[in-house]
Amino acid sequence: MPRETTDAPGVMKKTKPSLARTMVTSLRNRKWRPGERQVSDTPDGVMTVASYNVHKCVGTDGRFDPERIIDVIHEIRPDVIALQEADQRFGERSGLLDLNRLRLETGLLPVPVVAGPKSHGWRGNVLLFREGIVRDVHQVALPGLEPRGALVAEIDLEGKAGLRVIAAHLGLLRWARRQQADVILDLLQSRDERPTLLMGDFNEWRLGPGSALTRLEPVFGPLPPAIPSFPARLPVLSLDRIMANRAGLIADLTVHDTPLARLASDHLPLTARLDLSKVED
């Protein structure tokens, strides 16, 4: 929220939230902010989803170690997870994870994409799921100076209506994030309305009129609480987001904060529990 300051008697001036002020506020709130726990077993009727920027499998100690990323995913035990930066950025964009080990240990399978022969996903985005049938996958190139993208998957859940999942990684520039948010909204408006989950690294710590996230509110409603997830060792910025277009679909939102997660990547994973009773025909 903008803060009012007084330059002279009777004169009020609004100041925009700054990065430094946001970081200080996050640090002050760390004692009470919710969600710093490991996700346990998921009860019936609830689905665990997660978003995780794996930072090309380079940890906060500077070491490349894809196995640590798999171990963190195993800790979360998600039913659906969106990964960002899971491929090399240049060259053949080779995937960095052992997908076979990930499947054996977690039961997660990647949503198929049309990309380079060595890539796991689309412009670094990988979407993995445990159960259900993937009916359709749409790869979206997002505008901007960087090679950003989004994956849109239509997943039929057993005994439930279909769930649309959008995994995205938005850019570092504010104008690009605004355009990228508009592209995602245009895509949704061109498709049938259904329960939709949007998650990823949005690179947006700002709130209010200047934030690219406000452009998503016509579809996804009021933004969920901002939960700091970056940097992993001392998270103060809420760069990662999970949001839904159904009120009550997200029953719980938390950051997965464990010693291993603080080491494996520069982002902490963000997790949510979905109330599947809100997924209706």
C-alpha positions, 0 to 999 in steps of 0.5 A, spaced: 500 500 500 502 506 498 504 510 504 503 517 505 508 522 508 508 530 509 513 534 506 509 541 509 504 542 514 497 540 511 501 537 504 500 530 504 504 526 498 504 519 496 510 514 496 510 508 492 512 502 495 520 501 494 524 494 494 527 496 500 521 497 504 518 491 501 524 487 504 524 490 511 517 489 511 518 481 510 523 481 515 519 484 520 513 479 518 517 473 518 515 471 525 508 471 524 507 469 517 504 463 515 506 457 511 513 455 513 512 448 514 513 441 510 507 438 506 504 432 509 500 427 506 494 429 502 487 427 505 482 425 500 478 430 496 484 434 496 490 435 491 497 438 492 500 442 487 506 446 487 511 451 483 518 451 483 524 455 480 529 450 480 535 455 478 538 450 473 539 446 479 544 450 482 543 451 489 545 457 494 552 454 495 553 455 487 553 447 486 550 444 480 546 438 483 539 436 480 539 430 485 537 435 491 531 438 486 528 431 486 529 430 493 525 437 495 520 435 490 520 428 494 519 432 500 513 436 497 509 429 494 505 434 489 500 431 485 502 437 480 508 441 480 510 446 475 518 447 474 521 453 472 529 453 469 529 446 468 532 446 462 539 449 459 537 456 457 542 456 451 544 451 445 540 445 445 536 447 451 538 440 454 533 438 460 537 438 467 533 433 471 533 425 471 526 424 469 526 417 470 528 417 477 523 422 478 518 418 475 520 412 480 521 416 486 515 420 486 510 417 480 510 424 476 510 424 469 512 430 464 506 433 460 509 432 453 511 438 449 514 439 442 521 442 443 528 440 442 530 433 442 534 434 449 529 439 452 524 437 458 519 442 457 518 449 453 522 455 455 524 452 461 517 450 464 516 443 465 509 441 468 509 434 471 503 430 474 501 424 478 494 422 476 489 423 470 489 424 463 492 430 459 487 431 453 491 438 450 497 441 451 498 448 448 505 452 448 505 459 449 511 464 447 510 470 451 513 477 448 519 480 451 526 481 450 527 474 454 525 467 451 519 466 456 513 462 455 507 458 458 505 451 458 497 450 458 495 443 459 488 440 460 488 435 465 482 430 466 482 428 473 479 421 475 472 422 477 472 429 476 471 435 471 477 437 467 482 442 470 486 447 466 493 448 469 497 454 466 505 454 468 508 460 466 515 464 467 514 471 466 520 476 465 524 481 469 522 487 465 515 490 468 513 492 461 514 485 459 510 482 465 504 486 463 504 484 456 505 477 458 499 477 463 495 480 457 497 474 453 495 469 458 488 473 459 487 473 451 488 465 451 483 464 457 478 468 453 479 464 447 477 458 450 472 455 454 471 457 461 473 451 466 477 451 473 483 454 472 490 454 476 495 459 474 502 458 477 509 459 476 515 465 477 512 471 476 518 475 478 513 481 480 514 483 488 510 489 487 503 490 489 497 495 487 496 499 480 503 498 478 503 491 478 503 486 472 499 481 477 493 486 477 491 485 470 490 478 472 484 480 477 479 480 472 479 472 471 483 470 478 479 475 482 483 478 488 490 476 489 492 471 494 496 473 500 503 474 498 508 469 501 515 470 500 519 465 497 526 468 494 531 468 496 531 461 499 536 462 505 532 468 507 526 469 503 523 476 503 520 477 496 514 474 493 516 472 486 512 465 486 505 465 485 499 460 485 492 462 483 485 460 481 479 462 478 474 459 483 473 462 489 475 456 495 479 452 490 485 453 493 484 451 500 491 452 503 497 456 500 504 455 503 512 456 502 515 449 502 521 451 507 526 446 509 533 446 510 534 442 503 530 447 500 534 452 502 540 449 499 537 446 493 535 452 489 535 460 490 527 460 490 523 456 495 517 452 492 510 454 493 505 449 495 497 449 495 492 444 497 486 444 492 479 443 494 477 438 489 469 439 490 470 446 487 472 442 480 465 441 478 462 440 471 
